[in-house]
Amino acid sequence: MRVATAERFLRRVLTAARGAAPRKDVFLHAHPDQREAGSNPGYDPAVLLGPDGADGIILQCPGPAASSAALVRRTVKEAPAGRRIAATLPAVTALGANTSQLAAKASAVLAAGATDLRLYHAGLASAADHTAIRKVAKLT
């Protein structure tokens, strides 16, 4: 029941987004496990990114590099070819990020197949955080 309801809701959201901005890519914050709930609801990547689906998925990758890379790898494996997978990495020490590991984590998720990186939340970053962010920017 939850999966069917979530898929109906997904279709309504995608229709509304494409109607409001027909030539814009649509990315959704989601998780590849259909049982996941909360701010990043779970969807089967084959459905979320399938025909008439979103152009990309935004994955939250708050954990260590290995678990973040595993999440990206799993999503890449389950998603249709050609869809974009954005990995969101924490990049602010005051919000709990370990910025000394930011470049290594970015490299790991890119190697696992992420097509985009998002750094949360660069607008709140300190000068030291910005130094770590600049290192990541050189990777892309």
SVG drawing of the C-alpha trace seen along z (x, -y; Angstrom):
<svg xmlns="http://www.w3.org/2000/svg" viewBox="-2 -32 44 35">
<polyline fill="none" stroke="black" stroke-width="0.4" points="0.0,0.0 2.8,-2.4 4.7,-1.8 1.6,-2.2 0.6,-5.4 4.2,-6.8 4.3,-6.1 1.0,-7.9 2.3,-10.8 5.6,-10.7 3.7,-10.9 1.7,-13.9 4.8,-15.7 6.6,-15.1 3.6,-16.2 3.3,-19.4 7.1,-20.1 7.3,-19.5 4.1,-21.6 5.7,-24.5 9.1,-24.3 8.9,-22.2 12.5,-22.4 14.1,-22.1 15.6,-18.9 13.7,-17.5 15.8,-16.0 14.2,-14.5 15.7,-14.0 15.1,-10.3 16.6,-7.0 16.9,-3.8 15.2,-1.7 11.4,-1.8 10.9,-1.3 12.8,-4.5 10.6,-7.3 11.2,-10.9 12.6,-13.9 14.2,-11.6 11.5,-9.0 12.3,-5.7 11.7,-4.8 12.9,-2.0 15.4,-3.8 14.0,-2.0 10.6,-3.6 11.9,-7.0 14.3,-7.4 12.4,-5.2 10.3,-6.3 8.6,-9.6 10.5,-9.6 12.8,-12.2 16.0,-13.2 18.0,-12.6 18.1,-11.6 19.7,-13.5 21.2,-11.1 22.1,-12.2 25.6,-10.8 26.3,-11.8 28.3,-8.8 31.8,-7.7 33.2,-7.5 32.8,-3.7 29.1,-3.7 28.4,-6.8 30.1,-5.1 28.1,-1.9 24.8,-3.9 25.8,-5.6 26.9,-2.2 23.7,-0.6 21.7,-3.4 23.7,-3.3 23.2,0.4 19.4,0.1 18.9,-3.1 18.3,-3.2 21.3,-4.2 21.8,-7.9 20.1,-9.2 22.0,-11.6 22.8,-10.7 23.8,-13.6 25.6,-12.8 25.1,-15.4 28.0,-15.6 28.1,-17.5 30.6,-20.3 30.2,-22.4 32.1,-21.5 29.6,-23.3 26.9,-21.0 28.9,-17.9 30.9,-17.4 34.5,-16.1 35.9,-18.4 39.3,-16.8 37.8,-13.8 35.6,-15.8 37.9,-15.4 38.4,-11.7 34.7,-11.2 33.9,-13.2 36.4,-11.0 34.8,-7.9 31.3,-8.8 32.4,-10.0 34.3,-6.7 31.1,-4.8 29.2,-6.6 27.8,-9.9 27.4,-12.3 27.0,-15.4 28.2,-16.6 26.3,-18.8 27.9,-20.3 25.7,-21.0 25.6,-23.8 28.3,-25.9 26.5,-29.1 27.1,-28.4 30.7,-27.3 33.5,-28.8 36.8,-29.9 38.4,-26.5 35.3,-24.7 35.7,-26.7 39.3,-25.6 38.1,-21.9 35.3,-22.8 37.9,-24.3 39.8,-21.0 36.5,-19.2 35.9,-21.7 39.2,-20.8 38.1,-17.2 35.3,-18.0"/>
</svg>
